[in-house]
Amino acid sequence: MSSSQRLRSLLARPEIIVIPGVYDCLSAKLAQKIGFDVVATSGFSIAASTLGLPDYGFLTATEMLYSIGRIAQSLSVPLIADLDTGYGNALNVMRTIKDAVQLGVAGVLLEDQEWPKKCGHFEGKRVIAAAEHAGKIRAAVEARGDSGLVIIARTDARAPLGLEEAIARGRAYIAAGADILFVEAPQSVAELKAIAAAFPDVPLVANIVEGGKTPQISAFELQQLGYKIAFFPLTGLLAVTQVITSCFRQLKEQGTTANLTDLVNFQDFQELVGVPQFLQMEQKFAPQKDTSTNPPG
């Protein structure tokens, strides 16, 4: 079964799917080890971790796809890839989608912001015409062919144009062939409910950013409201930033890490990245010692 088929199988189940955001192979492997059935790349987190820059459209398509490909190779669970706006017009979207299919991702996010885009919870977002993005969704559907790639249409229209326009765009994007709808940054539980009421038969995404614009409610509560996917895109990045800051501060102040209690055991880390398996392979293919005894010449 392909990764896209596995994702579609999970979507057919009644329970909500909780999906953490990852930004490199290590965070992805940790999410898989913990037991998440699906993980998703976070463009915000990849920009921060690879460039040290905010989610302002600084990453090129090549850079994003490179990171996504490495992450996909490190996983055995389905991966949803954040592909921003698709990096251009409908023709660019088609190439981007074909690349994503070749990389083995299970699903993609395509949003209707103008390029360069911004994080969905930043101020100053602007969106393209709804008809233009609907065309990009149709192009993505055509480009995926028979791969089964799951297409998630995202609209950022809530902030600049209001909730009613965001809902209208959502209808257009679903009509264009998107499998799932993602209305970014609703600002209250009432707005989350309004979105769910407008799309009773469409799988919906809620994006929970700690400190962002959407209320920080649980996956269980979101399921009760009618949502199918709960994204937590920045949780891992924010947690890691806090832990590394604390660790480095102690090292700077004390000149030692002897008193750090939150470090992963070195042996456990080796297990995580597969050192024992690679040691076995190394031994398997190591040069064999010549044990024969040659008669004197």
ZADO-1210 file (C-alpha; in nm, 4 decimals, padded with zeros to 6 digits):
<atoms>
<atom x="00.0000" y="00.0000" z="00.0000" code="MET" pos="1"/>
<atom x="00.1385" y="00.3426" z="-00.0963" code="SER" pos="2"/>
<atom x="00.1768" y="00.6233" z="00.1555" code="SER" pos="3"/>
<atom x="-00.1150" y="00.8091" z="-00.0064" code="SER" pos="4"/>
<atom x="-00.3361" y="00.5002" z="00.0213" code="GLN" pos="5"/>
<atom x="-00.2413" y="00.4624" z="00.3872" code="ARG" pos="6"/>
<atom x="-00.3315" y="00.8265" z="00.4498" code="LEU" pos="7"/>
<atom x="-00.6666" y="00.7822" z="00.2764" code="ARG" pos="8"/>
<atom x="-00.7313" y="00.4742" z="00.4884" code="SER" pos="9"/>
<atom x="-00.6668" y="00.6771" z="00.8040" code="LEU" pos="10"/>
<atom x="-00.8981" y="00.9521" z="00.6802" code="LEU" pos="11"/>
<atom x="-01.1751" y="00.6941" z="00.6438" code="ALA" pos="12"/>
<atom x="-01.1642" y="00.6142" z="01.0153" code="ARG" pos="13"/>
<atom x="-01.4078" y="00.7960" z="01.2459" code="PRO" pos="14"/>
<atom x="-01.1525" y="00.9417" z="01.4878" code="GLU" pos="15"/>
<atom x="-00.9656" y="01.2675" z="01.4389" code="ILE" pos="16"/>
<atom x="-00.6030" y="01.2485" z="01.3214" code="ILE" pos="17"/>
<atom x="-00.3542" y="01.4384" z="01.5364" code="VAL" pos="18"/>
<atom x="-00.0526" y="01.5428" z="01.3301" code="ILE" pos="19"/>
<atom x="00.2641" y="01.7066" z="01.4661" code="PRO" pos="20"/>
<atom x="00.4725" y="01.9410" z="01.2556" code="GLY" pos="21"/>
<atom x="00.8288" y="01.8276" z="01.1821" code="VAL" pos="22"/>
<atom x="01.1186" y="02.0103" z="01.0216" code="TYR" pos="23"/>
<atom x="01.4028" y="01.7595" z="00.9838" code="ASP" pos="24"/>
<atom x="01.4642" y="01.3864" z="00.9832" code="CYS" pos="25"/>
<atom x="01.5285" y="01.3688" z="01.3565" code="LEU" pos="26"/>
<atom x="01.2033" y="01.5375" z="01.4562" code="SER" pos="27"/>
<atom x="01.0209" y="01.3157" z="01.2053" code="ALA" pos="28"/>
<atom x="01.1744" y="00.9963" z="01.3453" code="LYS" pos="29"/>
<atom x="01.0861" y="01.1030" z="01.6988" code="LEU" pos="30"/>
<atom x="00.7226" y="01.1621" z="01.5980" code="ALA" pos="31"/>
<atom x="00.7106" y="00.8203" z="01.4369" code="GLN" pos="32"/>
<atom x="00.8720" y="00.6546" z="01.7387" code="LYS" pos="33"/>
<atom x="00.6155" y="00.8134" z="01.9720" code="ILE" pos="34"/>
<atom x="00.3436" y="00.6534" z="01.7630" code="GLY" pos="35"/>
<atom x="00.1896" y="00.9211" z="01.5408" code="PHE" pos="36"/>
<atom x="00.0205" y="00.7678" z="01.2363" code="ASP" pos="37"/>
<atom x="00.0920" y="01.0705" z="01.0144" code="VAL" pos="38"/>
<atom x="00.3381" y="01.3595" z="01.0311" code="VAL" pos="39"/>
<atom x="00.3521" y="01.6857" z="00.8373" code="ALA" pos="40"/>
<atom x="00.6303" y="01.9223" z="00.7454" code="THR" pos="41"/>
<atom x="00.6037" y="02.2759" z="00.8767" code="SER" pos="42"/>
<atom x="00.7293" y="02.5414" z="00.6373" code="GLY" pos="43"/>
<atom x="00.7637" y="02.7824" z="00.9278" code="PHE" pos="44"/>
<atom x="00.9876" y="02.5389" z="01.1129" code="SER" pos="45"/>
<atom x="01.1958" y="02.4437" z="00.8088" code="ILE" pos="46"/>
<atom x="01.2619" y="02.8126" z="00.7366" code="ALA" pos="47"/>
<atom x="01.3633" y="02.8724" z="01.0974" code="ALA" pos="48"/>
<atom x="01.5823" y="02.5635" z="01.1295" code="SER" pos="49"/>
<atom x="01.7553" y="02.5740" z="00.7891" code="THR" pos="50"/>
<atom x="01.7798" y="02.9497" z="00.7270" code="LEU" pos="51"/>
<atom x="01.7296" y="03.1032" z="01.0701" code="GLY" pos="52"/>
<atom x="01.4626" y="03.3234" z="00.9102" code="LEU" pos="53"/>
<atom x="01.0878" y="03.3747" z="00.9583" code="PRO" pos="54"/>
<atom x="00.8189" y="03.2177" z="00.7415" code="ASP" pos="55"/>
<atom x="00.8218" y="03.5003" z="00.4855" code="TYR" pos="56"/>
<atom x="00.8631" y="03.3033" z="00.1647" code="GLY" pos="57"/>
<atom x="01.2434" y="03.2950" z="00.1803" code="PHE" pos="58"/>
<atom x="01.2627" y="02.9208" z="00.1062" code="LEU" pos="59"/>
<atom x="01.2735" y="02.8312" z="-00.2623" code="THR" pos="60"/>
<atom x="01.0866" y="02.5354" z="-00.4069" code="ALA" pos="61"/>
<atom x="01.4174" y="02.3509" z="-00.4470" code="THR" pos="62"/>
<atom x="01.5138" y="02.4049" z="-00.0834" code="GLU" pos="63"/>
<atom x="01.1713" y="02.2999" z="00.0426" code="MET" pos="64"/>
<atom x="01.1532" y="01.9879" z="-00.1718" code="LEU" pos="65"/>
<atom x="01.5056" y="01.8894" z="-00.0686" code="TYR" pos="66"/>
<atom x="01.4052" y="01.8985" z="00.2992" code="SER" pos="67"/>
<atom x="01.0770" y="01.7194" z="00.2305" code="ILE" pos="68"/>
<atom x="01.2504" y="01.4445" z="00.0348" code="GLY" pos="69"/>
<atom x="01.5005" y="01.3729" z="00.3109" code="ARG" pos="70"/>
<atom x="01.2241" y="01.3616" z="00.5706" code="ILE" pos="71"/>
<atom x="01.0092" y="01.1305" z="00.3565" code="ALA" pos="72"/>
<atom x="01.3016" y="00.8888" z="00.3170" code="GLN" pos="73"/>
<atom x="01.3484" y="00.8719" z="00.6950" code="SER" pos="74"/>
<atom x="00.9885" y="00.7660" z="00.7641" code="LEU" pos="75"/>
<atom x="00.7666" y="00.4643" z="00.7251" code="SER" pos="76"/>
<atom x="00.4457" y="00.6559" z="00.8129" code="VAL" pos="77"/>
<atom x="00.2669" y="00.8891" z="00.5679" code="PRO" pos="78"/>
<atom x="00.4046" y="01.2425" z="00.5316" code="LEU" pos="79"/>
<atom x="00.2003" y="01.5514" z="00.4431" code="ILE" pos="80"/>
<atom x="00.4160" y="01.8208" z="00.2815" code="ALA" pos="81"/>
<atom x="00.3625" y="02.1935" z="00.3285" code="ASP" pos="82"/>
<atom x="00.4146" y="02.3272" z="-00.0258" code="LEU" pos="83"/>
<atom x="00.3181" y="02.6890" z="00.0466" code="ASP" pos="84"/>
<atom x="00.1577" y="02.8385" z="-00.2670" code="THR" pos="85"/>
<atom x="00.2997" y="02.5782" z="-00.5043" code="GLY" pos="86"/>
<atom x="00.5752" y="02.8283" z="-00.5973" code="TYR" pos="87"/>
<atom x="00.4118" y="03.0004" z="-00.8909" code="GLY" pos="88"/>
<atom x="00.1153" y="02.9708" z="-01.1241" code="ASN" pos="89"/>
<atom x="-00.0778" y="02.6588" z="-01.2221" code="ALA" pos="90"/>
<atom x="00.2062" y="02.5317" z="-01.4397" code="LEU" pos="91"/>
<atom x="00.4545" y="02.5695" z="-01.1543" code="ASN" pos="92"/>
<atom x="00.2091" y="02.3882" z="-00.9278" code="VAL" pos="93"/>
<atom x="00.1989" y="02.0953" z="-01.1696" code="MET" pos="94"/>
<atom x="00.5753" y="02.0560" z="-01.1592" code="ARG" pos="95"/>
<atom x="00.5816" y="02.0913" z="-00.7810" code="THR" pos="96"/>
<atom x="00.3136" y="01.8245" z="-00.7404" code="ILE" pos="97"/>
<atom x="00.4909" y="01.5840" z="-00.9745" code="LYS" pos="98"/>
<atom x="00.8103" y="01.6309" z="-00.7726" code="ASP" pos="99"/>
<atom x="00.6198" y="01.5659" z="-00.4499" code="ALA" pos="100"/>
<atom x="00.4739" y="01.2438" z="-00.5905" code="VAL" pos="101"/>
<atom x="00.8224" y="01.1252" z="-00.6893" code="GLN" pos="102"/>
<atom x="00.9452" y="01.1968" z="-00.3362" code="LEU" pos="103"/>
<atom x="00.6795" y="00.9639" z="-00.1948" code="GLY" pos="104"/>
<atom x="00.4781" y="01.2098" z="00.0119" code="VAL" pos="105"/>
<atom x="00.1219" y="01.1130" z="00.0976" code="ALA" pos="106"/>
<atom x="-00.0420" y="01.4547" z="00.0878" code="GLY" pos="107"/>
<atom x="00.0268" y="01.8212" z="00.0211" code="VAL" pos="108"/>
<atom x="-00.0907" y="02.1614" z="00.1410" code="LEU" pos="109"/>
<atom x="-00.1500" y="02.4384" z="-00.1148" code="LEU" pos="110"/>
<atom x="-00.2498" y="02.7845" z="00.0063" code="GLU" pos="111"/>
<atom x="-00.4005" y="03.0884" z="-00.1655" code="ASP" pos="112"/>
<atom x="-00.1665" y="03.3579" z="-00.0403" code="GLN" pos="113"/>
<atom x="00.0222" y="03.5912" z="-00.2696" code="GLU" pos="114"/>
<atom x="00.3906" y="03.5051" z="-00.3083" code="TRP" pos="115"/>
<atom x="00.5998" y="03.5697" z="-00.1084" code="PRO" pos="116"/>
<atom x="00.3683" y="03.4266" z="00.1540" code="LYS" pos="117"/>
<atom x="00.3730" y="03.4633" z="00.5324" code="LYS" pos="118"/>
<atom x="00.2963" y="03.2423" z="00.8273" code="CYS" pos="119"/>
<atom x="-00.0797" y="03.2067" z="00.8561" code="GLY" pos="120"/>
<atom x="-00.0759" y="03.3659" z="01.2007" code="HIS" pos="121"/>
<atom x="00.1297" y="03.6735" z="01.1001" code="PHE" pos="122"/>
<atom x="-00.0189" y="04.0117" z="01.0157" code="GLU" pos="123"/>
<atom x="-00.0262" y="04.1579" z="00.6653" code="GLY" pos="124"/>
<atom x="-00.1269" y="03.8525" z="00.4620" code="LYS" pos="125"/>
<atom x="-00.2644" y="03.8979" z="00.1108" code="ARG" pos="126"/>
<atom x="-00.4454" y="03.6404" z="-00.1009" code="VAL" pos="127"/>
<atom x="-00.4751" y="03.5818" z="-00.4741" code="ILE" pos="128"/>
<atom x="-00.8109" y="03.5683" z="-00.6543" code="ALA" pos="129"/>
<atom x="-01.0204" y="03.2684" z="-00.5577" code="ALA" pos="130"/>
<atom x="-01.0589" y="03.1656" z="-00.9227" code="ALA" pos="131"/>
<atom x="-00.6817" y="03.1625" z="-00.9661" code="GLU" pos="132"/>
<atom x="-00.6272" y="02.9327" z="-00.6697" code="HIS" pos="133"/>
<atom x="-00.9125" y="02.7072" z="-00.7805" code="ALA" pos="134"/>
<atom x="-00.7247" y="02.6731" z="-01.1093" code="GLY" pos="135"/>
<atom x="-00.4089" y="02.5789" z="-00.9187" code="LYS" pos="136"/>
<atom x="-00.6046" y="02.3125" z="-00.7294" code="ILE" pos="137"/>
<atom x="-00.7354" y="02.1711" z="-01.0592" code="ARG" pos="138"/>
<atom x="-00.3793" y="02.1685" z="-01.1926" code="ALA" pos="139"/>
<atom x="-00.2621" y="01.9807" z="-00.8822" code="ALA" pos="140"/>
<atom x="-00.5378" y="01.7222" z="-00.9253" code="VAL" pos="141"/>
<atom x="-00.4323" y="01.6646" z="-01.2852" code="GLU" pos="142"/>
<atom x="-00.0616" y="01.6505" z="-01.1996" code="ALA" pos="143"/>
<atom x="-00.1026" y="01.3860" z="-00.9293" code="ARG" pos="144"/>
<atom x="-00.2302" y="01.1394" z="-01.1893" code="GLY" pos="145"/>
<atom x="-00.3204" y="00.8024" z="-01.0399" code="ASP" pos="146"/>
<atom x="-00.0869" y="00.8424" z="-00.7409" code="SER" pos="147"/>
<atom x="-00.3704" y="00.9010" z="-00.4935" code="GLY" pos="148"/>
<atom x="-00.1884" y="01.2047" z="-00.3505" code="LEU" pos="149"/>
<atom x="-00.4149" y="01.3782" z="-00.0981" code="VAL" pos="150"/>
<atom x="-00.4591" y="01.7482" z="-00.1779" code="ILE" pos="151"/>
<atom x="-00.5360" y="01.9853" z="00.1073" code="ILE" pos="152"/>
<atom x="-00.6578" y="02.3272" z="-00.0045" code="ALA" pos="153"/>
<atom x="-00.5786" y="02.6066" z="00.2390" code="ARG" pos="154"/>
<atom x="-00.7283" y="02.9534" z="00.2386" code="THR" pos="155"/>
<atom x="-00.5797" y="03.2450" z="00.4294" code="ASP" pos="156"/>
<atom x="-00.8688" y="03.4768" z="00.3422" code="ALA" pos="157"/>
<atom x="-01.0051" y="03.4973" z="00.6985" code="ARG" pos="158"/>
<atom x="-00.7649" y="03.7719" z="00.8043" code="ALA" pos="159"/>
<atom x="-00.7740" y="04.0065" z="00.5015" code="PRO" pos="160"/>
<atom x="-01.1279" y="03.9405" z="00.3709" code="LEU" pos="161"/>
<atom x="-01.3311" y="03.7891" z="00.6546" code="GLY" pos="162"/>
<atom x="-01.4752" y="03.4512" z="00.7466" code="LEU" pos="163"/>
<atom x="-01.7599" y="03.4596" z="00.4930" code="GLU" pos="164"/>
<atom x="-01.5137" y="03.4987" z="00.2060" code="GLU" pos="165"/>
<atom x="-01.2925" y="03.2226" z="00.3484" code="ALA" pos="166"/>
<atom x="-01.5905" y="02.9864" z="00.3520" code="ILE" pos="167"/>
<atom x="-01.6861" y="03.0829" z="-00.0043" code="ALA" pos="168"/>
<atom x="-01.3309" y="03.0123" z="-00.1178" code="ARG" pos="169"/>
<atom x="-01.3378" y="02.6793" z="00.0606" code="GLY" pos="170"/>
<atom x="-01.6424" y="02.5771" z="-00.1412" code="ARG" pos="171"/>
<atom x="-01.4678" y="02.6747" z="-00.4642" code="ALA" pos="172"/>
<atom x="-01.1549" y="02.4799" z="-00.3773" code="TYR" pos="173"/>
<atom x="-01.3472" y="02.1655" z="-00.2869" code="ILE" pos="174"/>
<atom x="-01.5419" y="02.1970" z="-00.6134" code="ALA" pos="175"/>
<atom x="-01.2047" y="02.2206" z="-00.7918" code="ALA" pos="176"/>
<atom x="-01.1100" y="01.8771" z="-00.6584" code="GLY" pos="177"/>
<atom x="-00.9360" y="01.9272" z="-00.3232" code="ALA" pos="178"/>
<atom x="-00.9770" y="01.6338" z="-00.0850" code="ASP" pos="179"/>
<atom x="-00.9544" y="01.8310" z="00.2397" code="ILE" pos="180"/>
<atom x="-01.0206" y="02.1934" z="00.3373" code="LEU" pos="181"/>
<atom x="-00.7991" y="02.4028" z="00.5643" code="PHE" pos="182"/>
<atom x="-00.9357" y="02.7434" z="00.6654" code="VAL" pos="183"/>
<atom x="-00.6370" y="02.9073" z="00.8324" code="GLU" pos="184"/>
<atom x="-00.6523" y="03.1084" z="01.1551" code="ALA" pos="185"/>
<atom x="-01.0180" y="03.1235" z="01.2621" code="PRO" pos="186"/>
<atom x="-01.0181" y="03.3473" z="01.5674" code="GLN" pos="187"/>
<atom x="-01.2744" y="03.1896" z="01.8005" code="SER" pos="188"/>
<atom x="-01.4565" y="02.8685" z="01.8798" code="VAL" pos="189"/>
<atom x="-01.7636" y="03.0260" z="01.7201" code="ALA" pos="190"/>
<atom x="-01.5704" y="03.0642" z="01.3936" code="GLU" pos="191"/>
<atom x="-01.4475" y="02.7050" z="01.4121" code="LEU" pos="192"/>
<atom x="-01.8096" y="02.5970" z="01.4529" code="LYS" pos="193"/>
<atom x="-01.9231" y="02.8120" z="01.1593" code="ALA" pos="194"/>
<atom x="-01.6647" y="02.6520" z="00.9321" code="ILE" pos="195"/>
<atom x="-01.7680" y="02.3021" z="01.0400" code="ALA" pos="196"/>
<atom x="-02.1355" y="02.3848" z="00.9854" code="ALA" pos="197"/>
<atom x="-02.0616" y="02.5087" z="00.6335" code="ALA" pos="198"/>
<atom x="-01.8810" y="02.1853" z="00.5390" code="PHE" pos="199"/>
<atom x="-02.0577" y="01.8937" z="00.7089" code="PRO" pos="200"/>
<atom x="-01.9361" y="01.6396" z="00.4528" code="ASP" pos="201"/>
<atom x="-01.5818" y="01.7685" z="00.3912" code="VAL" pos="202"/>
<atom x="-01.2742" y="01.6621" z="00.5948" code="PRO" pos="203"/>
<atom x="-01.1537" y="01.9738" z="00.7752" code="LEU" pos="204"/>
<atom x="-00.8190" y="02.0831" z="00.9186" code="VAL" pos="205"/>
<atom x="-00.7712" y="02.2892" z="01.2338" code="ALA" pos="206"/>
<atom x="-00.4266" y="02.4418" z="01.2811" code="ASN" pos="207"/>
<atom x="-00.3314" y="02.4950" z="01.6446" code="ILE" pos="208"/>
<atom x="-00.0371" y="02.7317" z="01.6878" code="VAL" pos="209"/>
<atom x="00.0587" y="02.7992" z="02.0485" code="GLU" pos="210"/>
<atom x="00.0236" y="03.1760" z="02.0913" code="GLY" pos="211"/>
<atom x="-00.1430" y="03.2088" z="01.7500" code="GLY" pos="212"/>
<atom x="-00.4848" y="03.3376" z="01.6480" code="LYS" pos="213"/>
<atom x="-00.6853" y="03.0149" z="01.6800" code="THR" pos="214"/>
<atom x="-00.8060" y="02.9039" z="02.0250" code="PRO" pos="215"/>
<atom x="-00.5825" y="02.6339" z="02.1700" code="GLN" pos="216"/>
<atom x="-00.8393" y="02.3600" z="02.2134" code="ILE" pos="217"/>
<atom x="-00.7783" y="01.9857" z="02.2243" code="SER" pos="218"/>
<atom x="-00.8060" y="01.7346" z="01.9428" code="ALA" pos="219"/>
<atom x="-01.1021" y="01.5769" z="02.1238" code="PHE" pos="220"/>
<atom x="-01.2848" y="01.9112" z="02.1275" code="GLU" pos="221"/>
<atom x="-01.2058" y="01.9645" z="01.7598" code="LEU" pos="222"/>
<atom x="-01.3477" y="01.6228" z="01.6775" code="GLN" pos="223"/>
<atom x="-01.6649" y="01.7136" z="01.8631" code="GLN" pos="224"/>
<atom x="-01.6896" y="02.0256" z="01.6462" code="LEU" pos="225"/>
<atom x="-01.6560" y="01.8186" z="01.3290" code="GLY" pos="226"/>
<atom x="-01.2876" y="01.8421" z="01.2358" code="TYR" pos="227"/>
<atom x="-01.0906" y="01.5543" z="01.0842" code="LYS" pos="228"/>
<atom x="-00.7296" y="01.6712" z="01.1270" code="ILE" pos="229"/>
<atom x="-00.5657" y="01.8616" z="01.4115" code="ALA" pos="230"/>
<atom x="-00.2311" y="02.0072" z="01.3074" code="PHE" pos="231"/>
<atom x="00.0171" y="02.1147" z="01.5751" code="PHE" pos="232"/>
<atom x="00.2798" y="02.2598" z="01.3385" code="PRO" pos="233"/>
<atom x="00.5119" y="02.4493" z="01.5730" code="LEU" pos="234"/>
<atom x="00.4900" y="02.2569" z="01.8997" code="THR" pos="235"/>
<atom x="00.8098" y="02.0591" z="01.8455" code="GLY" pos="236"/>
<atom x="01.0070" y="02.3597" z="01.7234" code="LEU" pos="237"/>
<atom x="00.8999" y="02.5753" z="02.0177" code="LEU" pos="238"/>
<atom x="00.9782" y="02.2991" z="02.2668" code="ALA" pos="239"/>
<atom x="01.3217" y="02.2325" z="02.1195" code="VAL" pos="240"/>
<atom x="01.4031" y="02.6036" z="02.1196" code="THR" pos="241"/>
<atom x="01.3190" y="02.6261" z="02.4886" code="GLN" pos="242"/>
<atom x="01.5226" y="02.3171" z="02.5824" code="VAL" pos="243"/>
<atom x="01.8301" y="02.4191" z="02.3802" code="ILE" pos="244"/>
<atom x="01.8173" y="02.7708" z="02.5228" code="THR" pos="245"/>
<atom x="01.8123" y="02.6344" z="02.8770" code="SER" pos="246"/>
<atom x="02.0892" y="02.3841" z="02.8026" code="CYS" pos="247"/>
<atom x="02.3227" y="02.6362" z="02.6400" code="PHE" pos="248"/>
<atom x="02.2562" y="02.8935" z="02.9103" code="ARG" pos="249"/>
<atom x="02.3662" y="02.6459" z="03.1783" code="GLN" pos="250"/>
<atom x="02.6742" y="02.5516" z="02.9771" code="LEU" pos="251"/>
<atom x="02.7686" y="02.9188" z="02.9359" code="LYS" pos="252"/>
<atom x="02.7122" y="03.0019" z="03.3012" code="GLU" pos="253"/>
<atom x="02.8602" y="02.6891" z="03.4613" code="GLN" pos="254"/>
<atom x="03.1038" y="02.5600" z="03.2029" code="GLY" pos="255"/>
<atom x="02.9703" y="02.2075" z="03.2442" code="THR" pos="256"/>
<atom x="02.6751" y="01.9908" z="03.1463" code="THR" pos="257"/>
<atom x="02.7195" y="01.7534" z="03.4391" code="ALA" pos="258"/>
<atom x="02.4041" y="01.8764" z="03.6097" code="ASN" pos="259"/>
<atom x="02.1747" y="01.8668" z="03.3066" code="LEU" pos="260"/>
<atom x="01.8845" y="01.6297" z="03.3658" code="THR" pos="261"/>
<atom x="01.6898" y="01.6650" z="03.0397" code="ASP" pos="262"/>
<atom x="01.9432" y="01.5075" z="02.8054" code="LEU" pos="263"/>
<atom x="01.8559" y="01.1942" z="02.6133" code="VAL" pos="264"/>
<atom x="02.0782" y="00.9016" z="02.7029" code="ASN" pos="265"/>
<atom x="02.3588" y="00.8676" z="02.4457" code="PHE" pos="266"/>
<atom x="02.2864" y="00.4963" z="02.3982" code="GLN" pos="267"/>
<atom x="01.9157" y="00.5660" z="02.3430" code="ASP" pos="268"/>
<atom x="02.0036" y="00.8257" z="02.0811" code="PHE" pos="269"/>
<atom x="02.2191" y="00.5744" z="01.8990" code="GLN" pos="270"/>
<atom x="01.9234" y="00.3378" z="01.8914" code="GLU" pos="271"/>
<atom x="01.7021" y="00.6121" z="01.7483" code="LEU" pos="272"/>
<atom x="01.9281" y="00.6799" z="01.4508" code="VAL" pos="273"/>
<atom x="02.0024" y="00.3116" z="01.3899" code="GLY" pos="274"/>
<atom x="02.3633" y="00.2759" z="01.4994" code="VAL" pos="275"/>
<atom x="02.3283" y="-00.0943" z="01.6021" code="PRO" pos="276"/>
<atom x="02.1851" y="-00.1876" z="01.2613" code="GLN" pos="277"/>
<atom x="02.4617" y="-00.0027" z="01.0772" code="PHE" pos="278"/>
<atom x="02.7244" y="-00.1730" z="01.2915" code="LEU" pos="279"/>
<atom x="02.5822" y="-00.5108" z="01.1889" code="GLN" pos="280"/>
<atom x="02.5889" y="-00.4150" z="00.8216" code="MET" pos="281"/>
<atom x="02.9408" y="-00.2801" z="00.8587" code="GLU" pos="282"/>
<atom x="03.0550" y="-00.6133" z="01.0014" code="GLN" pos="283"/>
<atom x="02.8706" y="-00.8065" z="00.7302" code="LYS" pos="284"/>
<atom x="03.0614" y="-00.6323" z="00.4532" code="PHE" pos="285"/>
<atom x="03.3965" y="-00.5920" z="00.6332" code="ALA" pos="286"/>
<atom x="03.7020" y="-00.7526" z="00.4681" code="PRO" pos="287"/>
<atom x="03.7462" y="-01.1119" z="00.5795" code="GLN" pos="288"/>
<atom x="04.0734" y="-01.2113" z="00.7401" code="LYS" pos="289"/>
<atom x="04.2778" y="-01.4635" z="00.5416" code="ASP" pos="290"/>
<atom x="04.3049" y="-01.7651" z="00.7697" code="THR" pos="291"/>
<atom x="04.4668" y="-01.9921" z="00.5115" code="SER" pos="292"/>
<atom x="04.8213" y="-02.1084" z="00.5678" code="THR" pos="293"/>
<atom x="05.0407" y="-02.0853" z="00.2620" code="ASN" pos="294"/>
<atom x="05.3329" y="-02.3281" z="00.2322" code="PRO" pos="295"/>
<atom x="05.6753" y="-02.1673" z="00.2421" code="PRO" pos="296"/>
<atom x="05.7964" y="-02.0553" z="-00.0978" code="GLY" pos="297"/>
</atoms>
